[in-house]
Amino acid sequence: LGRIWRVVHESAKRDVKPSLTKETPEGLVKRLSHPNGWYRDTAQRLLVERGATSVAPVLKQLASTNPDYRTRLHALWTLDGLGEIDAATVEKALTDKSVDVRASAVRLSERWLGEPASPLSAIVVKLGDDPNWMVRRQVAASLGMLPQASRVRPLVSMLEKYGADPITVDAATSGLAGLENEVLGLLLQGTATTPASQGAGATPRPAHPAGDAIATLSATIARGRDAASAEKLFVIATD
């Protein structure tokens, strides 16, 4: 008859809808633990829009100790939006048991990765071997924020180990910015070649574990329209 009914158990109790626009900053912080994601998202947005820096100490505590990983995530990104995030909070989040928190912490660490000898750099590089693909992909994307002298080896290591993952390859190569030739050379070091004199019956050389990365780097160098770089590329290709 055009009616929409909700069937509930007679013992069910309806949730009270809070008015978030009237909440104090302290009240909004409590909503970051609400079971409904809309309330968590809206509370985070309102805290950032209001510039509620007075609740930063509470947010840091939530980011470190709250048992719900979703609340820890909201606390981290609220601190970031307020400009109150600090290296100590991010460092703790980098070792969080939650995959989502670790991946977000890697992203948040980027503001310090460009600093020489940043204590966060070593932790982020180590997370390049995180057991979860989501964290590894974020590390591959964030390593490009390291100083040029420090980013090559970690990126080469990731491309050698996870070169079969196209997203990791794209994320890693996006942070090279002119270092493509150097990284390509390092990836090819120690690669065995099969001389033509072995003939058709020779055992074919196995595929390079970073083959996809090598192809991506080669294409990037070729598109760069630098004659000297392209010439080196042809020499490698004919070897």
C-alpha positions as CSV (number, residue, x, y, z in Angstrom):
1,L,0.0,0.0,0.0
2,G,3.0,2.3,-0.4
3,R,4.0,2.1,3.2
4,I,7.5,1.3,4.4
5,W,7.7,-0.6,7.7
6,R,10.5,-1.3,10.0
7,V,10.3,-4.7,11.8
8,V,12.1,-4.7,15.1
9,H,12.1,-6.8,18.2
10,E,9.8,-5.5,21.0
11,S,12.9,-5.1,23.3
12,A,14.7,-3.0,20.8
13,K,15.6,0.6,21.8
14,R,15.9,3.4,19.3
15,D,19.1,5.3,19.2
16,V,19.1,8.9,20.2
17,K,20.1,11.1,17.3
18,P,22.7,13.7,18.6
19,S,22.8,17.2,17.3
20,L,26.5,17.4,16.4
21,T,26.4,21.1,15.4
22,K,25.5,21.9,19.0
23,E,28.2,19.7,20.5
24,T,31.2,21.1,22.3
25,P,34.7,20.1,21.1
26,E,34.9,17.6,24.0
27,G,31.6,16.2,23.0
28,L,32.7,15.8,19.3
29,V,35.8,14.0,20.5
30,K,33.5,11.4,22.2
31,R,31.6,11.0,18.9
32,L,34.8,9.7,17.2
33,S,34.0,6.4,19.0
34,H,30.4,6.3,17.8
35,P,29.5,2.9,16.2
36,N,27.9,4.8,13.3
37,G,30.5,5.9,10.8
38,W,28.5,9.0,9.7
39,Y,28.8,10.4,13.2
40,R,32.5,9.7,13.4
41,D,33.1,11.4,10.0
42,T,31.0,14.4,10.8
43,A,32.6,14.9,14.3
44,Q,36.0,14.8,12.7
45,R,35.0,17.3,10.0
46,L,33.5,19.7,12.6
47,L,36.5,19.5,14.8
48,V,38.8,20.5,11.9
49,E,36.5,23.2,10.6
50,R,36.3,24.8,14.1
51,G,40.0,24.6,14.6
52,A,39.5,22.9,17.9
53,T,43.1,22.6,18.9
54,S,42.2,22.6,22.6
55,V,41.3,18.9,22.4
56,A,44.7,17.9,20.8
57,P,46.0,16.2,24.0
58,V,42.9,14.1,24.2
59,L,43.1,13.2,20.5
60,K,46.7,12.1,21.0
61,Q,45.7,9.8,23.8
62,L,42.9,8.3,21.7
63,A,45.3,7.8,18.8
64,S,47.6,5.8,21.0
65,T,45.4,3.9,23.4
66,N,41.8,3.6,22.2
67,P,40.9,-0.1,21.6
68,D,39.0,0.6,18.4
69,Y,41.3,1.0,15.4
70,R,38.6,3.2,13.7
71,T,38.8,5.7,16.6
72,R,42.6,5.7,16.5
73,L,42.4,6.5,12.8
74,H,39.9,9.4,13.2
75,A,42.1,10.8,16.0
76,L,45.2,10.7,13.8
77,W,43.6,12.4,10.9
78,T,41.8,15.0,13.1
79,L,45.2,15.9,14.6
80,D,46.5,16.2,11.1
81,G,43.7,18.4,10.0
82,L,44.2,20.6,13.0
83,G,47.9,20.9,12.4
84,E,48.6,19.3,15.8
85,I,50.1,16.0,14.7
86,D,53.5,15.3,16.0
87,A,56.3,12.8,15.2
88,A,56.0,10.9,18.5
89,T,52.3,10.1,17.8
90,V,53.0,9.1,14.3
91,E,56.0,6.9,15.4
92,K,53.8,5.0,17.8
93,A,51.1,4.6,15.0
94,L,53.7,3.1,12.7
95,T,53.9,0.0,14.9
96,D,50.1,-0.2,15.4
97,K,48.6,-3.7,15.2
98,S,46.0,-2.4,12.7
99,V,46.9,-2.4,9.0
100,D,44.8,0.7,8.4
101,V,46.5,2.7,11.2
102,R,50.0,1.6,10.0
103,A,49.2,2.6,6.4
104,S,47.8,6.0,7.5
105,A,50.8,6.6,9.8
106,V,53.2,6.0,6.8
107,R,51.2,8.7,4.9
108,L,51.3,11.1,7.8
109,S,55.1,10.6,8.3
110,E,55.8,12.2,4.9
111,R,56.1,15.7,6.5
112,W,59.2,14.5,8.4
113,L,60.7,12.1,5.8
114,G,62.5,14.9,4.0
115,E,64.4,15.9,7.0
116,P,68.0,14.5,7.2
117,A,68.3,11.7,9.8
118,S,64.6,11.8,10.7
119,P,64.0,9.0,13.2
120,L,60.8,8.1,11.3
121,S,62.7,7.3,8.1
122,A,64.2,4.1,9.3
123,I,60.8,2.8,10.6
124,V,59.1,3.6,7.3
125,V,61.8,1.9,5.2
126,K,61.5,-1.2,7.4
127,L,57.8,-1.2,6.8
128,G,58.6,-1.9,3.1
129,D,58.6,-5.5,4.2
130,D,55.3,-5.3,6.1
131,P,53.2,-8.5,5.7
132,N,50.3,-6.5,4.4
133,W,50.2,-5.2,0.8
134,M,48.3,-2.1,1.7
135,V,51.1,-0.9,4.0
136,R,53.8,-1.8,1.5
137,R,52.1,0.1,-1.3
138,Q,51.8,3.2,0.9
139,V,55.5,2.9,1.8
140,A,56.4,2.7,-1.9
141,A,54.5,5.9,-2.5
142,S,55.9,7.7,0.5
143,L,59.6,6.8,0.0
144,G,59.7,9.5,-2.7
145,M,59.6,12.1,0.1
146,L,63.0,11.0,1.4
147,P,66.1,13.0,0.3
148,Q,67.3,11.9,-3.1
149,A,70.5,10.3,-1.6
150,S,68.4,8.2,0.8
151,R,65.5,7.1,-1.4
152,V,67.3,5.0,-4.1
153,R,68.3,1.9,-2.2
154,P,65.0,1.5,-0.4
155,L,63.0,1.9,-3.6
156,V,65.3,-0.5,-5.5
157,S,64.8,-3.1,-2.7
158,M,61.0,-2.8,-2.9
159,L,61.1,-3.1,-6.7
160,E,63.3,-6.2,-6.5
161,K,61.0,-7.9,-4.0
162,Y,57.5,-6.7,-5.1
163,G,58.1,-5.9,-8.8
164,A,55.3,-8.2,-9.7
165,D,52.8,-5.9,-8.1
166,P,51.9,-3.2,-10.7
167,I,50.6,-0.8,-8.1
168,T,53.7,-1.0,-5.9
169,V,55.8,-0.5,-9.1
170,D,53.8,2.6,-10.1
171,A,53.9,4.0,-6.6
172,A,57.7,3.5,-6.3
173,T,58.6,4.9,-9.7
174,S,56.4,8.0,-9.1
175,G,58.9,9.1,-6.5
176,L,62.1,8.7,-8.5
177,A,62.0,12.1,-10.2
178,G,65.1,11.9,-12.4
179,L,66.6,8.9,-10.7
180,E,65.2,6.4,-13.2
181,N,68.5,5.7,-14.9
182,E,70.3,5.0,-11.7
183,V,67.5,2.7,-10.3
184,L,67.3,0.8,-13.6
185,G,71.1,0.2,-13.5
186,L,70.9,-1.1,-10.0
187,L,68.0,-3.4,-10.9
188,L,70.0,-4.8,-13.8
189,Q,73.2,-5.4,-11.8
190,G,74.0,-9.1,-11.6
191,T,71.4,-10.1,-14.1
192,A,72.7,-13.1,-16.1
193,T,72.6,-12.9,-19.9
194,T,72.1,-15.7,-22.4
195,P,74.7,-15.4,-25.2
196,A,73.3,-15.9,-28.7
197,S,76.0,-18.5,-29.3
198,Q,74.2,-20.9,-27.1
199,G,71.8,-21.5,-29.9
200,A,68.1,-22.4,-30.0
201,G,68.6,-25.4,-27.6
202,A,69.9,-23.3,-24.7
203,T,67.9,-23.1,-21.5
204,P,66.1,-19.8,-21.5
205,R,67.1,-17.3,-18.8
206,P,64.4,-17.0,-16.2
207,A,62.4,-13.8,-16.0
208,H,63.9,-11.1,-13.9
209,P,61.9,-10.8,-10.6
210,A,61.7,-7.0,-11.2
211,G,60.7,-7.4,-14.8
212,D,57.6,-5.2,-14.6
213,A,59.6,-2.5,-12.8
214,I,62.3,-2.6,-15.5
215,A,59.7,-2.3,-18.2
216,T,58.1,0.7,-16.5
217,L,61.4,2.4,-15.9
218,S,62.5,1.9,-19.5
219,A,59.2,3.4,-20.8
220,T,59.6,6.3,-18.4
221,I,63.2,7.0,-19.7
222,A,62.1,6.7,-23.3
223,R,59.2,9.1,-22.8
224,G,61.7,11.6,-21.2
225,R,63.0,12.5,-24.7
226,D,66.6,12.7,-23.5
227,A,68.8,11.4,-26.3
228,A,71.7,10.3,-24.0
229,S,69.4,8.4,-21.7
230,A,67.6,6.8,-24.6
231,E,70.9,5.7,-26.1
232,K,72.0,4.0,-22.9
233,L,68.6,2.3,-22.9
234,F,69.2,0.9,-26.4
235,V,72.6,-0.4,-25.3
236,I,71.0,-2.2,-22.4
237,A,68.2,-3.6,-24.6
238,T,70.7,-5.1,-27.1
239,D,72.9,-6.7,-24.4
